[in-house]
Amino acid sequence: MRSRTPRHRVRGAATGLLLALLQACSGGDALAPAVPLSGETAPSVVGDIPHIAGLTSDTVEAGHLLTLNGEHLPSVIDATRILVDGVALEIRISSATRIDALLPAEAFDCAPQQARTLTVSVGGAQIFRQALQVRTAQRVALAAGATHLSTTSQTSHCIELVAADSLGASPEGVDTRFVVAVVNTSNDLAQQAHFEVRGIGSGGTGTMATTSPFTSLRQLSGLNGLAATEALADSHDDEQHASRLAMQARLIATTGPARNAWASAAQPHVASRALRAERRVGDTVTMSAVFNSCATASTVKARVVYAGNKALVLEDIAAPRAGRMDGVYRAIGTEFDTLVYPMLAQNVGDPLAMDASMGGDGRVTMLFTRFVNDSAAGTAGYVSACNFYPRRTFAASNEDEVFYARVATANETPDDWRRVMRATIVHEAKHLASFAERLVRGQSFEDTWLEEATARVAEELYARTFPGGGQWRGNTGYAGSLECELLQCDDRPLIMWRHFSQLYTYLRGANGLSPLGPTHRSDNTYYASGWSLVRHVLDRHAQDEAATLKRLVRGDAGRGLAALEAVSGTPSDALMAEWALANSGQATGNTGSWDLRSMWDGLARTFAGAYDATPQQHLRHQLGTSFQDTQRAAAGGVVYLTLDGNAARTTQVLRLAPVSGGVAAPLRLAISRVP
């Protein structure tokens, strides 16, 4: 005899009633013959009794929906309970023919895909049971040369790496290499991540490869006549230079925009300040050397050596070689007039953007003074934003766009001094452009790291003016560019040497260093790593290099990482993950303006023992093995891993988790499969 019950009563039936109905239909134990196991087909069911016909997929990933199809299913969500090995799924949709349920992202520990048991109960009575494949890891299948970014905490904490051919299948008998960059994408330098990266695979425990100790650059004995101490002086220069910029930003921040001090700066209809007295070659002028204060300064008497269209060159009359380097100074001034200023104005920003409002003479003042040698040992040059303000605001102001630079010592030749000074002039003139462009627009000053990074980009543009010196997205290698600087194949100065020597040092310790600023007192590598990050944005995301660079320098895009996001249209964590992978030394598809492998190979040949061809420090493991590495990464820091083996015969899962008590920093993964 067949029992008939209205549908609404079945849906709301108590456990006992539903169980009785099931037993009446089956004539015995309803669960024994009717439960479909994996690979079996459920028997047909008659009447209005709830029935699961099957799943849309026999595999579900943690954090994703599972869909069950059937008949006479409860539309009231609370009437149904779905479990996977005892873990309850959150039912999102329930209708008479379909149920969508979410397997929680943290339902199970990070592990390779495995079979678990799914059960469905209605009103407390189990109506369905089946084996189900569950993935707790995000499955990342990469063809040779492909990359993947996991840019949320949910997709970064547990990854399953799979090699795939162009059709998506795992290639048989093919050795595979995955390169992984784990990046702390925080922009807070105080937020160091202490985390564990664990490999979960089908083999034994992996081992970490050892690396040879880094040979200090100070072991260099010389650089074609240029003393190694001079070649490395820029490191001390960078540290002091950046601290002064930060100090000036704090001072100026309390005064309001410059246009409030110079009324005509942002209002062309207001009459400009009267022009200062004309300065001619041979004149002696008195300048204020502003250093650690905008209120007090040292007095410097200097002679005008060169008065060009855009450059006014002054030499301290107390310089050791005073009056004996006029030809060198004229060459510097001429180069600024004819090459440097037009290059900056066209591609970066105008150092003279505030000149009219200050009653200037239309020239950048270059003060070469022993004050820098005596008061800021190791510093090549610096600028002070105080000089952009009237004396009624800052008593020590020169009311002029001026930069300060050291003079040649008695122990160096004028040619050696000029060789290292020319790029410094470009660097400091870029700072003047940034200050002037932002002040005239009422914009706040740039974050120190990005201010210095874009100054290094300006130096890079200067390098391009020499034969073989590079071009945008030109993938320029060592020969003819950096090699020519070091071996003095022509009259070009040292420019990109500073970029690549410091970037090399950054890569040797990338986990503890950052492009976003210094991570310890003597750290200046962020000049180069910051430049590298900006260069990545310009190469990968800019449609117009000059226009994008101007937006950054002028402040039109904001400050810091937010500015890079604005000009690229890409979240900063994705930018940092992309950039880290591009610097891994083994990833593919990252061709830009510079061929980094060629640079490291070239430096290793030129300075054998001081450089090697692989500055990146990788943790190395075999695919399919289990391993555990405890690591630390500064904000912007990177930990690199290389995994080798036959991916067709192994399963490799990577798990990231903060060490107990550690900061849960925003860790992200960038992965590339190397051909």
N, C-alpha and C positions, 0 to 999 in steps of 0.2 A: 504494500500500500504506500502511496506516495504522499508526503506531507506538503501542504501548501501554506505559506505564510506571507502576508503582505510585506513588500520590500522595506517599508519604513520600520516595520517591527524587527526584521532581520538585522538592519543596521544598528538598531538600538538594543538588541537582545542582550541579555545577561550571558555570562560565560556558560552557565549550565545549559540554557536553552539552545545556544548555538552548537554546543558539543553534542546535544541530543539529536539535533537535526542532521549533523554530519554522520553520526552513527546510524541513524535511520536510513540514510541514503546508501551507505556502504554495506550495511548488514553486518558490521564488525568493527575492527580497529581501522578508523579512517586514515590514520597516518602511516600505517605500515605499507600498504601497497600503493598509496597515492602520492607519496613525496617524490618529486622528480629530482634525482641526483644529477650530477654533471654528466652530460651526454645522453640522458634519458628524456623521453617525451611524456609530458603529463597527460593522463587520461582525460577524456572529455567529461564535463560536469553538467548536469542538467539542473533546471530550476533557477531560483534567484540566489543561490548560495554563493558567497564570495569565492573567487577563483583567480589564481595567478597563472597566466598562460606562459610567461617567460620574461626574460630581460632583454633590453635592446643591446646589451653588451655583456659578455661574461667577465669583463675586466672593469674595475673602477679605480680611480686615483683619489687618494685622500685630498679633501678639499673640493671635490667635484660631485656632480649629481649622478645618481643611479636611477634609471627609469624602469619601472615594472609595468607590464601590460596585462590586462585581465578582463574579467566580467563581474558585474554586480559588486564592485568594490565600494567601500564606505566613502561617502563624500565628506564626512566629518573626520578631520585629521586625527583627533584624539582617539578615535576608535581603532586605529591601526598602530602597531608597534613593529619596527623593523630593526633587527640587530645583525651586526657582523662580528662574530666571535665575542658576543656580549656587549659590544659598543653600539649604543643607540644612534640611529640616523635621524636627522631632523627632516621631517616631511614638509616639503614646500608646496606641493600640489597634490590634491587627492580628488579623483573623479571616479565615476563608475567603471571606467576602462583604463585608467592610468594613475600611477603614483610616481611622483618625483621626490627623491629623498637625497639629502646631502650627507656624505661621509665626512665627518669633521677632519680638518687639516691635521690636527694633532692627535688623531684617533690612535695611531700606532707609532712606535718608535721607527726612526728612519732605518729602512732595510730594503733588500732586493725584493722584487715582486714575488708574492707567495700566495698559495691557496688558503682561503679562509671560508667559514661557513656562514651563509646568509639564512636568516629565518624571518618569516612574516607571520604575525599573529593579528587576529581580528577579535576584539572583545575578549582577549585573553586566551583564545584558542589558536594554536599554530595551524596555518593553512598552507604554508610553503616552506621548503628547505632545499637549499642548493649550494654546491661548491662555487666559490667566486674568487677570481684572481684579483688581488688588491695590490695597488702600487702606493706606497707611502712616499716615494720619491717622484719628483717631476722628471719625466722621461725626456732626455735631450738626445735626439738622433741627429748626428752631424755627418754630412758628406765631407770628403777630403777638401780642405780649404775653407770650410764653412765656420762661422762663429755664432756664438749665442751669448746673450746678456740676460742675467737674472737680476732684475732691478727692483725687486720687492723682498721684504724679509721672508714672506711666505714661499717664494720661488727660489730663494737662495739657501735655505737651511738644509734642504735635502734634494740632491740631484742624482739621477741615474744616467750615466754616460753610455751611449750606444753609437757605434760606428754604422753608417748607412751608405749604400751606393746611391746613385742618382734616382733610383726607383724606390728608395726607402728601406731596402732589405740589407741585412748585415752581410758584408762581403766575407766569403770563406777564405781562410788561409792567408789573410792579409795582416801584416803588422801595422799597428796603429799607434799614433802618438797624439795625446791630448795635452794642451797647455792650458793651465788654469791660473787666473789672477784673482786673488781674494783681496778686495779693496775695502778699506774703511772710508766710507764716503761722507763722514761727518765733516762739517766745516769749522768745528770747534777744536782748536789745537790741544785743549786740555782733555779731550775725550779720546784717550788711548784705549783701543780694544784689546782685551785679553781673551783669547778664544781658542777653541780646539777644532782642528780640522781632522776628521776621521774618515778613513777609507773602509768601506764594508764590502767585501767581495767574496769570491768563491775559493780563494787560495789562502796561503799563510800570511804571516805578518810581514809587511813591507819594511824596507830599511831606507833611511834618509841618506842621500849621497853627501859626502864631505866635500868641502871646497877649499882651494888653496888660500892662504891668508893674503890679504890685500897688501900690495907693496906701496908704501907711501910715495906720493908724488914728489915729496921733498928729497927723494933719492936721485931725482934728475940732476945731472951734473951741469947741464947747460943747455942752451937753446940757440945754437948758431950765433954765438957772441952775446946773447942776451942772458944775463944771469938768471938762474932758476928762481932765486928769491924775488926778482923783479917780475918774472912771469907769473908767480903765484901771489904777488902782492894784492891782486884784485880780490882775493878771498877776504883779507882784512878790510879792504876798501868796502866790499859789499856789506859787511856786518855793520860798520860804523855809518855808512851811507844810509842804510835802511832805518837804523835807529834814529838818525836825525830827521828823516822824512816823517817818521811816526811822531816824533816830538813836535815838529812843526804843525802837523795836522791837529794835534791836541791843542796847541796854542791858538791856531787860527780858528778852530771850531767855536771858540768863545766870543769871536768878534763879529760874526755875521758875514754875509757875502761881501766881496770886494766892491760890488757896484754900489753898496751903501757908503763906502769910503770914497770911491771915485765916482761921483754922480754921473759922469758922462759915459761910463763904461758900457752900460746897456741902453743908453739913450742917445742916439746919434745927433738929435736936434739940440742937445746941450753943448755949448762951446767946449772944445778940448782945452786942457791945461796948456799954458804957454810952453813952447819948446825950451828944453834946457840948452845951455850954451854949447855951441859947436866945439867938438874936440878934434884936434888935428894931430897928425904924426909929429912927435917931438914934445908935445905938451906934457906937463906933469899934473896929474890929478890926484885928489884925495878920495879914497873909497873906504867904506865901512865893511869890515870883515865880520859878518854876522855868523855866529856859530851856535851856541847853546841858548841864546836869548834873543828875543826880538827887541828888547829894551836897551841892551848894551852891546857894544862891538869894539873891536880893535881897529885902529886906524892904519891904513896902508897907503903909502905914497907910491904911485906907479906912473910909468911913462907910456904914452900912446905909441905903440909900435906899428899898428896897422889900423887904418880907418877905411873900411870898404862899404859896400852897399848894404850888407846885412850883418857884418861883424865888426866889432871894435875890440882890438886886442891890446891889453895892457900888461906890462911886465913890471913886477915889483922892483923898485930901484935897489932893494937890499938883496936881490937874488944873487946866488954865488956866481952866476955867469951873466950878470946884468950887462946889457949893451953888446954882448958877443953872440947873440942868437937871433938877430933881427931877421935874417933870411928864413930861418925855420918858422918863426912866428908869422911872417908874411905868407909862407906857404900854407900854414894852417888857416889864416884868415881868408886867403883866396879860395881854398877848397870849401870853406863854409859858404862863401858867397855864391860860388858857381855850382856846387854839388849838394852839400848837406842841407842848407836851408830850403832850396826848391824841393828836395826829396821829402823832407819832413812836412812842409806845407801841403804837398800834393797827396801824401799817403798817410800821414799820422795826425798832424795838428800844427797850428801856427804858434811858434814861440813868441811872436810879436802881437798876439791877439789883444793884449791889453796896452799896447804901446801908446796909442793915441790918447787914451784917457790919462796916462801918466805923463803926458808931455814929452814923450821919448823922441829919439832921433831916428827911429826906424831900424835900430841895430841891436843885436844881442851883444852884451858886454862880457868879454872873457877876461877875467882877472887871474893871471898866473902869479901866484904869490907864495913866498916862503912861509907865510902864516899857516898854510895847509901842511907843509912839511913839519913845521915846529909844533903845531897845536893838534894835529890829527894824524899822527904817525901811521904810515901804511895806507893812507887815503890818497887816491888819485884825484878825485874831484867831488864836489857836492854843490847843491843848490839850497837856497832858503826862500820859502814862500813869503817870508817877512818883507822881502824887497818889493813885493807887488803892492804894498800898502803905503799910504802917505805917512809922513813922519808924525803927524798929529795922532795917528793910530799906533804906530811903532816907531819909537824914537830912533832906532838904529837903522831904519830902512834907507836904502839907496834910491828908492823910487825908480827902480830900473830892473829890467830882466837881465840878471847877472848870474853867472856861475863862477865858482872858485875852483882853481886847479893848482896842483903842486908845480913847482919849478924843477928844472933839472938840477941834480946834485953835482958836486965836484967830481964824483966818482963814476959818472955816466956820460956818455957822449950825447950831443944834441940829437943825433940820428936815432940812438936807442930810446931816448926820451920821447921823441916824436912817434916812434913806432908803437909805443904802448898808449900814447895820449890821444891819438886820433879817434879811436873808437869811444874813448871816454867823453870826448867832446860831443859826439852824437848822442850818447847816453844822457848826458846832462842837459843838452838842448831839448831832448824829448821831454824831460821832466818840466822844463820851462813851458813847453807847449801844453802839457797836461794841466799845470797850474793855471796858466793864462786862459786856456779854453774853458776850464771849469769855473773859474772865478767870474769871467765875463758872462757866463750863463747862470750864475747863481747855484752851481752844483757843488756838492760836497766833494772833498778830496777822495781819491781812490784808496782802496785797501792797499797796504804797503806791498804785499806780495804781487798783486796784479799791476801796480804802478811800476815795480821793477821788472816784471815779466814783459810788459809792453815796451819798456825801454830797451830790453834785450832784442825785441822784435825790430825796433828801429835800427839797432846795430846790424841786425841780419840784413835789412834792406840796404844798408850801406855796403855790406859785403857783396851784395849782388851787383854793385856798380863796377866791380873788377871782373876781368875776364875769367869765366869759369866759376864765378863766385856764387852761383845758384840762381834759381828762379822758382816762382810759385808753382808747386806741385811738379817740380822738375826732377825729383828723386836724385838730387846731386850727391855724388860720391866723394871720396877722400881726395883722389887725385885731381889736381887743378884748383881745388878750393882750400880746404884746411891744410893740406900738404904744402900748397904754395905759400901760405902764411908762415908756416913753421920753417920751411927751407929757404924763404926769402927769394922766391923765383922772380919777383919784380918788386916794385915800390909799395905794394900793399902792406898795411899794418897788421898787427894781431887783432882779430875780431872774433871769428867763430871759435878760436882756441878757448876762449873763456866759456863759451856755451857748452862745448862738448867735453872739456876736461871736468867741469862741474857736474854735468849730467852723468858722466861716467861714475863719479863719486856717489851721486844720488843712487844710481842703480845698484851699486855695491851694497848699499844698506837701505834699500827702498822700504823695508817694513818699518824702520824707525825714523824715517825722514819724510818730509811732506813738501808738496809744491805750494802749500798755503801759508808757509812761514817757517821760521826756525823752530826746531824741536829741542835745541839746547843752545847754550850761549855762543858757541863758536861755529854754529851751523849757518852756512850761507848757500847751501846747495839749492835752496828754493828759487834763487835767481834763475838757475838753469832749468830745473824741473818745472817751475812756473812758466818759463818761456816755452818749454816743450808742450805743456798743456794748452797754452794759447795757440801755439803753432798747430796742434792737432785740431783745434776748433776751426782755425782759418783754412786748413787743408781739407777737412772732412765736411764742414758745414757752411762755409761762406760762399756766397755767389759772387761777391766782389770783395777781394782782399782789402783794398784800400778803404772802401766805404765801411766795412765791418770794423777795421782797426780804428778808424776815426770815431765811430760810435763808442767804442770802448774808451778811447783816450779822452774824449770830450765829456764823458759822463752821460751821454744820451741814453745808454742802456742800463744805467744804475751802477752798482759797485760789486766787486768781488765775483763770487760764483753766480750770483743772480744776474750779473751782466753777461756772463758767458751763456747762461740759459737763454737770456733774451735775444742775443745775436745768433744763436744756433737753433733756437726753437726746440731744444732738447733738455730734459731734466739734468741737473748737475750730476746726480749719481750715475746716470747712463754715460755722460761725458767722461767722468773719471774712470768708469769701468772700461770704456772703449780705449781711452788713452793708456791705461795700464796695460791692456793686452797688446796694444801697438808697440809698447816698449819692452815686451817680454823677450825679444830676441829670437823667437821662433814662430810667432803667429804670422799668418799670411793675410794678404789683402789689405795691407796697411801702407801702401806706397803713398808718400806725400812729398814734401819739398826736399827731404833729406833721406839718403840711404844710410840708415844707422849701422847696418852690418858692415858696410864699406868703411864707415868712420872708425868703428872699433877695430876692424882688421888693420886699417892704416895706422892707427895710433899704436897698435901692438907691434907693427913692423918698425915704426920710427923710434919707439921707446921700449924696446924689448926689456921685459922684466918689470917695468913700471905699469904697463897696461897689458891686458890680454883681450882676446877677441870676444869674450863673453862676460861682460861685467855683471849680468843678472845672476842672482843667487837663487837657484831653483831647488826645492825639495823634490827628490826623484823617487818614484815608486813604480812597481810593476802593476799593470792592469790586472784586476781580479784578486789582488791581495788586500789584506786588512792591515791598516796602519793607523797610528794616532800621533799627531804633531800638535804640541801646544805652542801657540804663537802670540806675538804682540804686534799691533800695527798702529802707528800714529794716525791722526786724522789726515787723510790723503795718502796714507802709507799702503804698501802693496806687499803681499806674500805670494810668491810664484810657486806653482807645482808643475811637474812634468810626469805624465803617466804613459808608460810604454807597454805594448803587448799585443796579443791577438784578441781584439774586441769581439770577434764572432764566437769565441769559445768561453768568454768570461763575462761576468756582470760586475760593474764597478759603480758603487754608490758613494757619494761624498756627502758628509754631514758637517754642518757648521753649528757651533753652539758656544755661547759665552762660558768661560771658565767660572766655576762657582764663585760668586762674589764679585765677578768682573762686570764692567760696564757693557750693557747691551747696545753696542754701537751699531750703526747701520752698515752691516757687512753685505757686500754684493759680489757676485761671481761673474767673471767674463771668461768664456771658454772658446778655444779654437782647436779644430782638428787639423794637424799638420799633414800635408800630403806625404 
